């Protein structure tokens, strides 16, 4: 087994790491090969993570367009799939445009052809989280050991509007070990620094076809091909499978507060019994667990219901709620087809 030097994200900072070459496409004589990993269904309630492979466009260092692959394949949840693109010169910029079946990207790796130098790079799904895409826990690991508080993430891309992110672009040299010039500089190692729409950028316009690129004056410009339009900061829509699941956990890596306070997280409702908090992902509202003197504006574990003092305390509720006027405070029952129990300590029945 050979290894490839790259950078991963551990505890919120870029770290130089040696990846197994199994996570990268095999080199070809010319062009680029990309390997996509989709999140694993069932991970903390993740559903329908597999989907259509994106269209792939490639530009060289001078923003000259080199070629395009118009998708046509799929990547199954928890698995990897490749896209090959024949072109001249080094494809330092890549744009990935979503197709009709949404996919949750756990990582994408690139291998340049021998005629382009044979370099290999990887971008993790965590970058989508840091840069504002809708995300969830991926359940996919690439060899770097991470704590329970730092589980790997995937981010959603979709063409038809179910998810706001329609694609993303990557400037591959920004994700090489050489990009970390000072390993002791924590500010330089922050993933947020690469959320500049050049090194990495999520896109929201319909069917993105252009890139942002650097010019010698350090002004960022959009590549000439195509027209772009900003669709605004819309949140993704939960599908029926997400709405009908409750995830229960008791470890720090499955924080209801962290999930609820992220404006871009997307997935099923989450109860963390250790935190004593319930996250209603439909409304992004956080409730304490009912108990003792606290019997209002809280989540009741036994009945799986939200108890509120008035309707105004629930921002919005769908057919998944049943409002009961006989209770005081009012009770809004949540209907779940599936409860995923991820607790380490399962002594208490949920």
C-alpha positions, 0 to 999 in steps of 0.5 A: 500500500502506498501513501499520499501526502495531503491535508485533513481537518482534525479538531477544526484545523488543517493537519498534514496527513498521509492518506492511503492511495486507495482513497484516490483514483489511479493515475492516467496518462493525460487529464484528471480523474476524480473519486467521489465518496457519498455519506453512509445512510443510517449514520445518525439518521442520514438518509438518501445520501447517494445520488447522481455524480455531478458534472465536472468542468476543469480550467488551467492556472490561467482560467483557460477552459480545458474540458467537461464531463456531463455526469451520467453516473451515480454514487451509492451511499457509503461507496465511492465512484470515479469520473474521468476527464481527458484534457491538456495541461494541469486542471488546477480549477474544478467546478462540480455541478449537481444533477437531479438526484441530490448527493451528500459529498463526504469527500472528493479526491483528484489525480492528475495524469502523468503528463500533468505531473501526477499530483493527487489532492483531496477535499473533505466534506467538512469544507461544505460545513465550514463554507455554508452548505447544508450538511450532516454527519457522513459516517465515512472515514478516510484514515485520519483518526477523529474524536467523537466530538469531531465526526466527519461530515458530508454536504448536500448538492442538488440541481432541482432546488431541494437543497440550496447548494447546486455545486462547488468549486475547488482550487486544488493546490490550496489543499496540498501540504505545501499550502500550510506554510507554518504548521504552528499558525492556527489562523493559517490552518483554519478551514474558514480561510479557504472559504473565499469562493476560489480555493473552495466555494459553494454555489447556489445559481442554477446549473453553475458553469463558471469559476472564480479565479485569481489574476496577478492583481489579486482581484478575483474574477469569474471565468467568461463561459456561462451566466451566473445568478445568486439564488440567495441563502435558502435552507434545504428542505427535509425529505419525508424520511428525515421528518419521520426519524428521531435520532437519540444519542448521549455522546459529545459528537452528537450534540443537539445544541451544535446541530440546532445552532448551525444554520446549515445543518439538515437532517432528522430531529435529535435528542441528546440525553446527556445534554438534556436537549432536543433539537426540532430540525424542522424549526431549528428550535432547541428544547430542554428535556422535561423533568422535575419542575420543568413541565412546559416549553420542553420535550417529553421523552416518554410521549415524544411530544413538545409541551409548550405554554402557547402555540406561539412558542412553536414556530411552525408545525406540519402534519407530523404534529398533533395539537391537543387542546386538552392538555395544559400546557399544550402538547404537540406530539411528534410522529416518528416511524423510526427511532435510531438509538445511538446511545452508549448507555442504553439502560433507560428505555426510549 
